[in-house]
Amino acid sequence: MGFTPTEMLEIIETMEAYMVQIRPPEHIRPKLDIGYRIEKLSVIIFEICPNFENPEIFIQFDFAKTTFIRRHKTWKVYWMRSSLNWDNYPTKNPIKNLSDFVRLIEDDEHGCFKG
């Protein structure tokens, strides 16, 4: 089961507001951009850039993911390792809403999301 329509609206509003803050300036976006997608009960944030060998093709590099654990009403946070596997991101407190996830990415105490 995915998100309810109300949850989906809340997620889209939060993520769109975050994208406005973090996306690069308009003139840089053909070379580097940021986006997100919703998959089942997860929200994934990724970078978009042209393929090195063929600049006509764009590649998405996932770097942050959160999955809603409905039973606990919390969000589990992951970061993408260089091995291309998702790894748990160590959090001090439970992530209760998507705004906390966004704040966690920006603070990034462990340097996992943006290096």
C-alpha positions as CSV (number, residue, x, y, z in Angstrom):
1,M,0.0,0.0,0.0
2,G,1.3,3.5,-0.9
3,F,0.6,6.9,0.5
4,T,-2.9,8.2,1.0
5,P,-3.9,11.2,-1.1
6,T,-3.6,13.4,1.9
7,E,-0.1,12.1,2.7
8,M,0.9,12.4,-0.9
9,L,-0.2,16.1,-1.0
10,E,1.8,16.8,2.1
11,I,4.9,15.1,0.7
12,I,4.7,16.9,-2.6
13,E,4.3,20.3,-0.8
14,T,7.3,19.6,1.4
15,M,9.5,18.3,-1.3
16,E,8.6,21.1,-3.8
17,A,9.4,23.7,-1.2
18,Y,12.7,22.0,-0.5
19,M,13.6,21.7,-4.2
20,V,13.1,25.5,-4.6
21,Q,15.7,26.0,-1.9
22,I,18.4,23.6,-3.1
23,R,18.2,23.5,-6.9
24,P,21.1,25.2,-8.6
25,P,20.5,28.5,-10.5
26,E,18.6,28.1,-13.8
27,H,21.8,28.5,-16.0
28,I,23.5,25.6,-14.2
29,R,20.7,23.1,-14.4
30,P,21.6,21.7,-17.8
31,K,24.9,20.5,-16.2
32,L,23.6,19.7,-12.7
33,D,20.2,19.6,-11.2
34,I,18.4,18.1,-8.2
35,G,15.1,16.2,-8.2
36,Y,13.0,13.7,-6.2
37,R,10.7,10.8,-6.8
38,I,8.1,8.9,-4.7
39,E,8.2,5.1,-4.8
40,K,5.7,3.2,-2.8
41,L,6.4,4.5,0.8
42,S,9.8,6.1,0.0
43,V,11.0,9.5,-1.1
44,I,14.3,9.5,-3.0
45,I,16.4,12.6,-3.7
46,F,18.8,12.5,-6.6
47,E,21.3,14.6,-8.7
48,I,20.7,14.9,-12.4
49,C,23.7,15.4,-14.8
50,P,24.6,14.6,-18.4
51,N,26.4,11.4,-19.2
52,F,30.1,11.9,-19.6
53,E,30.3,10.0,-22.9
54,N,27.0,11.2,-24.3
55,P,25.8,14.6,-23.0
56,E,22.4,14.1,-24.7
57,I,21.6,11.4,-22.1
58,F,21.0,12.4,-18.5
59,I,21.7,10.2,-15.5
60,Q,20.2,10.3,-12.0
61,F,22.4,9.6,-9.0
62,D,20.4,8.8,-5.8
63,F,21.9,10.2,-2.6
64,A,19.2,10.3,0.0
65,K,16.1,8.2,0.8
66,T,13.5,8.0,3.5
67,T,10.9,5.3,3.9
68,F,7.7,5.8,6.0
69,I,7.3,3.1,8.6
70,R,3.5,3.2,9.0
71,R,3.4,1.0,12.1
72,H,5.7,3.4,14.0
73,K,4.6,6.6,12.2
74,T,8.3,7.5,11.6
75,W,10.6,7.8,8.7
76,K,13.7,5.6,8.3
77,V,16.6,7.5,6.6
78,Y,19.2,6.0,4.2
79,W,22.2,7.3,2.3
80,M,23.7,5.9,-0.9
81,R,27.1,4.4,-0.4
82,S,29.8,4.4,-3.1
83,S,28.9,0.7,-3.6
84,L,25.5,1.8,-4.7
85,N,23.8,0.2,-1.8
86,W,21.5,2.1,0.6
87,D,22.8,2.3,4.2
88,N,21.0,3.4,7.4
89,Y,21.8,7.0,8.3
90,P,22.4,7.2,12.0
91,T,19.9,9.6,13.6
92,K,19.7,10.7,17.2
93,N,15.9,11.1,17.3
94,P,13.1,9.4,15.4
95,I,12.2,11.3,12.2
96,K,8.5,12.1,12.7
97,N,7.8,14.0,9.5
98,L,9.3,14.8,6.1
99,S,10.4,18.3,7.2
100,D,12.7,16.6,9.8
101,F,14.2,14.5,6.9
102,V,14.9,17.6,4.9
103,R,16.5,19.3,7.9
104,L,18.6,16.2,8.5
105,I,19.9,16.3,4.9
106,E,20.8,19.9,5.2
107,D,22.6,19.4,8.6
108,D,24.2,16.1,7.5
109,E,26.4,15.7,10.6
110,H,28.1,12.6,9.1
111,G,28.8,14.0,5.7
112,C,27.0,11.2,3.9
113,F,24.6,13.1,1.6
114,K,26.6,15.9,0.1
115,G,30.1,14.7,1.0
